[in-house]
């Protein structure tokens, strides 16, 4: 398959400007800056003015404010936010120095239920970290405040258009982005060299019994003691969420097809979308990778590839940050992610949201604006090393324009094949059910077709309560 390589990095900027213009627009709440002062206005103050300052010239002292931020546990983000808050205290001549930020980190499976519970019970949480497709869910359920009127057109243009779409619902803006996402297949160069696998061609391998990927993963799988349980697997098993594991199913359809879309246009129809014959074929193959071909583990282990227990991993580019921080001697390369029929990476990552129950909206808004700006986002890039949502910051990073760097490959792939995860206000319910589905699949459920049909129906039942959400 011929693919356009090394697209100019400016495409992202141009696309951002064009599509962001179609995104929800906001009217700034503050007045435009005043015209430049005249000469008379900047003359030296009189002696009396110097010796007798008015009460308005005295800086206002404010009571300390603590913002409570509910987010996912992440050591690299913790380092980033520590430095981010330090600079936040210095902006606007220290205007926000009285504000501190306290973090409550949760494991990924616990985060979203914790957010809903916090708002429902009127807890003191002010800011939450919401996954891109979950912004609509939280917006619909009244968890997040509508921020449309607090971001100007220029501010909206600072982010990739996908991020604006993912942070919005029905023309209203709820969640400024922290980062963006696309996946590559990362690999252990030393293992590839030992297996004699050529990685000079970055095109993605194909899934399937007759695909190009299986024989390579079989070469990379090592069972030295012959006990039937490999010491090294060809492909790392990712966690039981749809971010990565739904890619094989969607890629087994053509763009616009029910398989590729994964959900109906109404955002609540899953029967005939999640469980198409092509999707079932994809899930059957992923199970076969574990039990028939034994090139993938049934168990999810964090950092399986970086720890030397797998040869390849389909993951976001933030794996580079983990590699630099925890595995500095790991010899890692990258190529396009594997697929069935259609190359695909699922976009969307973390967004900032202000809770509808906050008692410190002004301070929360100031912090979220700073955190999502180029100035704040640079700290996330510094430590987490994940694709920025900020177009200007992105364009200053040489790694995304260097053809020899895998990040350049990922950036081009993002432009060509990046697609948001399924659009539904019931994403939280959907993802919880997907986790159950994937867990059963990896446990060896024999009737894969029956399992897929069952969960398509469960997803549809769980999201039926959102009927008419597009008119809200």
N, C-alpha and C positions, 0 to 999 in steps of 0.2 A: 504494500500500500504506500503510495506516495504521500508525503506530508510536508507541509510548509515548515521549514526549519528556521530558527533564529529570527523570528519576527522582530522588527524594531521595537525596542522598549517603549518608544513614543506612542505605540498603538494603545497601550493601556491608558496613557494620559489623554489621548484624543477620545478614546471610548468613554473614559470617565467623564470628560467634559460634555460629550454629546448625550450620553444616557442619563447623567445626573441631572441634565436639564429637564428630563422627563419625570424625574423623581419628585416626591412630595416637596413642594416649595414652602419656605417659611418666611414670615415677615418678622424682621428683627424687632424686639421689644424696646430696644434702646434707640434714641434718636441718632441721626447721622452726626459725625463729629462736626464741631463748629468750624467755621472758616478760620484761616490763619490769622492771628492777632495783628492788628496794625501796629505801627511804630509807637503810637501814643500808648497803646495797651501794654507795651513791654518796657516802658520807661522805668528808671530806678524808683523804688518806693520811697515815699517821704520818710523823714526821720520818725515822725509820729507813728507811721504805719509799722515801722520796724520795732519801735519800743513798746507799742501798745497793740499787740496782735489781737484780732477779734476772736471771739469764742469759736467761730466756724473754722479758724485756722488750726485749732488744736485737734490732733488726731483722736478719733473716737476710740475709746477702749471698749472691747467687747468681751463678753463672758466666753470662756472656752467652749467649743463645740466639738463633740466627738461624732464622727460619721461611722456607722456600722455597715460594713461591706461584706455581704454573703457571697462567697465565690468557691470555685473548685480549689482543692489543695494542690499546690504546685510550688516546688522549692525555687525554681528559676523565676517564676512570677513574683515570689516573695522578695527576691533580691531587686527585681525591677521596680516594684512598687515602693520599696524603701527609699530608693534614690528619687523616684518620681515625686514622692511627697515632699522630700527635701527641697526640690526646685519649686514645687507648688507653693511652698511657704514664702518664696522670694518674689513671685510674680506680682505685678501691679503694686510695686513698692511695699511688699509684705502685707497686702490687704487681707490675705487669708491665713496669716500666720497663727491665728487663734484656733484654726481648725486642725484636728488630728483625725486620722483614719485608723480604725481597728478592723481587723480581718477575721472572719470566721470561715475557715476552709473546710470543705466537705469533699468526700470521695465523689467521683462523677455520678454513680447511681443514686446517691443521696441528695445531690444538690437541688434538683428541680422540685422534688416534693418538699424539701426544706424551705424553698423560696415561697411556694404557695401557702404553706403552713404559717410562715412568718407574717405574711400580709393578712391572712385570714384571722389570725389571733391578735393582730394589732401590735406586733412586737416592734422593737425600736430599730429594725433594719432600714437603712436609708438607700443603699445602692446594692444592686445584684448583678451578677455575671450571668448573662443568658446566652445560650447557644443560638446561633443565627436562626434556624428554623423554629426555635421555641419562642422567639420574640412575638410572633403572631399569637401564639397560645396565651402568653402572659398578657398581651394587650387586650385580647378578647375578654379575658377573665378579670380584667380590672386590676391586675397586679402592678402594671407599669403606668406611669404618668405619660400623657401625650406631650411630647416636647416640640411639636411642629413649630409653634410660635417663638421658640427660643433659639432657633438656628437659622441664620441667614442663607441666602442662595450661595454666597461664596463659601460659607462653612460647609454646606452640603457637597460642594464640588471638591472638597479636599480628599474624599474617599472614592474608592473603586465603585462603579455603578452597582455591582453585585451586592456590595455591602449596604448601600442605601436601600435597595429592594428588600434585602433580608432584614433590615432594621425597621421596616415599615409595614403597616396594614391599612388597606383601603384608603390610601392617599395620606395617611397620617404617620408621622415619624416618632418612634418610641425608643430606639436603641442605637446610639452612636457606636461604631465598631472599635474593637480593640485590635484585631488582626484579621487576616483572610487565610484561605486555605486552598490547597490543591495537593494531590498525592502523586508521588513517584514510587517506583519499585527500587528501594535502596538495597545494596548488596555488599557482601564481604569480598573485596577484590582478591584477597589471598586465596579464599576458597574457590573463586571462579578460576583463578590461574591454576590451582592444583587440579581442578576438574577439566581443564582444557577448554573452558567456555569463553568464547570471544564476546567481549562487551564493547567493541568499538562502534557497533550499530546501536543507537539508543532507542530504536523502535520497540514498542511494548510486545511482550510475548502474548500468545493467545491461549485462552483457557480451552478445555475440552479434551476428550480422550485422544483426538487427532490434532490437538493444538501444538504450537511450538514450545509452550511452557513446560508441559509435563515431562518430556524426556530430559530437559535441563534440570528440573527440580529433582528428578530421580537420580541424576548424576551427583547432585549436591547433597543428597541424603546419605548419612553414614550410620550404619549399624555394625560397629566393629566387633561386638561380642556375639552377634547373631541371635540375640534373644527376642527379636521381633520388635523391639522398641528402640528406635534410632537415638543415638546420642546427639546427632545433628539433623535437623529437618531442613528440607529444601525451602519451604515457605513458612514464615512466622504466622502464628495464629493471633489475630487481633481480638480485642475485647468484644463482648456480645452486644455491640451497638451498631446501628445501621450505617454509621458514617463510612466505614470501610467495607463491611461485609455485604451491603446491598449493591455495591458497585458491580460485582459479577452479574447479578440478575438484571439490573438496568442495562448493562452493556450488551446483553443478549437480545436487545431490541433496537430497531431503528429510531432515530429522533422523531418524536411525535407519536410513536406507537404506544399502546397501553403498557407494554413491558418497560419501555424506556421512561415513561412518565411516572409509573409506580402508583399513581392515584388519579382519580378522575378530576375534571376541571372544577368540580364543585368542592374539591378538597376533602371530601368525606366518603367517596366511593373507593373501596379497595377490592371488592369482588370483581374479577375480570381485569384487574390491574396488577395487584400483588401476586396473584396466583395464575398468571397466564402459563400456557405450556412452556414457553421459553424461560420464564422465571423458575418454574419447577425444574427444568433441565439444568439450569445454572446451580440451584441449590443442591440438586442431586450430585452434581460434579464436585461441589465443595465438600460434601460429605464423603464422597469417594476418595478425595485427596487424603482424608484421614484414615479410612478403614480399608479401602481397596488398594490404593497406591502407597499409603503410609509415608507421604512426603510432607504431611502437616500434622501437628499435634492436636488432639481433641481439647487440650487444656490451654487456657490463655496464661502466658507468663510475661510480665512486663520486661521490656528490653531483651527479648529472646534473641534477636539477631546480634545486638551489641554485646551480649554476654557470650557469644560463640555457640549458642544452642540452635541457631537457624542461619541459613545462608542468605535469605532475602526477606524483605519486609515491605509491605505496601503501607505507606505512612506519609504524613505531612512533612514539610521541610523543617519543622521544629525538632525533628530527630537530630538535625545537625547541631542544635544547641545542646541536646542531651549528650551527643557524642563528644563534643568539645569539652563539656563540663565534667562528664563522668568516665568517658572512654577515649582519652586524647590520643592513644596510640592505635585506635581502630582504623583500618585502611578501607574506607567506604567509598563506593561509587553510586551512581544513580542512572536509571533509565525510565522510559515511559511506563506507566502502570499496565499490567496485563488486562485483557478484555476478551469478550467473546466475538461480537460483531462490530461494535461501535466504541472507539476510544472514548474514555470518560474519566474526569475527576470531579468529585462532588465538592462544591465550594461552600463557604460559610464557616464562620468560627465564632469566637466570643464577642459579645456586645455588652456595653454598659447600660443598665436601666435604673431609673429612679423609681422607688416604690411609691404607690399611691398613699401609703401610710406614713411617709416621712414627715418629720416635724422640723426638718432643716433643709427645705427645698433650695433656698438660695445658695447655701454652702455646697449641697450635693450637686447642683447644676454647675457651679464653678469648678468643682473637682472633675466631674465627668467631661466637661468641655476641655479642660486641660489634659486629662488622661487620653482623650481621643484625638487631640491635636498632634501635629508633627512633633512638637516639643515633648509631649508626654509619651507618644508612641515610640520615640527613639530608645527609651529604656526597655520596653518590651523587646524590641529588636536586639538590643545589646545583650540581653540575657537569654531570651527564649529563642531568638533566631528564627522567628516564624514570619512568613510572607506578610508584609505590612498592608493594612487596608488603606493607608495614607499614600496617595499617588505621588506627592512631592518627595516624601521620605523614600519611597520605593525607587524613584528615579535618581536618588543620590547614592545608591548602593551598587557598587561595581559588580558584585556577585551576580546580579540579575541581568547584567549586560555582557558578561564575559562568556563567550561561547564554550570555553573549556570548563565552565563551572556547571554542575548539575542544576543549580538554581536558575540558570538561564534557560535550561531545557524545561524546567517546571513552569517558569513564567510564560514561555511560548505555549506550553500545553494548556495552561490556565486560560489564555486568550482564545485558543482554538476549540478546546473541548470542555472547559469548565462549565458545569451546570449546577444550579442550586439544588440542594436536597429537596425532597418532596414538599410541596406547599400545602399546608393544612393547619388550621388553628388547633387541631388535636394532635400536634406532634408529640407532646409529652405522653399521651395515652398510646399513640402509635409506637413510639420508641420503647416504652415499657413492654408492650406486647412483642415487639421485635426481639427484645432481649430474651424473653421466654421462648420464642420460636427458635432463635439461634442456639440457645442452650440445649433444647431438645434435639435439634439437628445434629449438633456436635456430640450429643450423648448416644447417637446411633439409632434414632427413630427410624424404623424400617419403612414405614409408609410416608415417604417424603411428600408425595402429592396430596395425600389426605391431610397431613400436618399443615401444608401451605394453604389449602382450601379452608381449613378450620380457622387459621389465624387471619386470613383475609376477612372472614365473616366476623370474627371477634373485633377486628380493627374497625370494621364498618359499624358495628353495634356501639362501640365505645365512642365513636365520633359523631354519631347521629344527632346528638344534642347540639351540634354546631350548625345545623341546617339553617341557611339564610345568613350565615356570618358575613358573606361578602356585601350584604346590604346594610351592615351595622355602621 
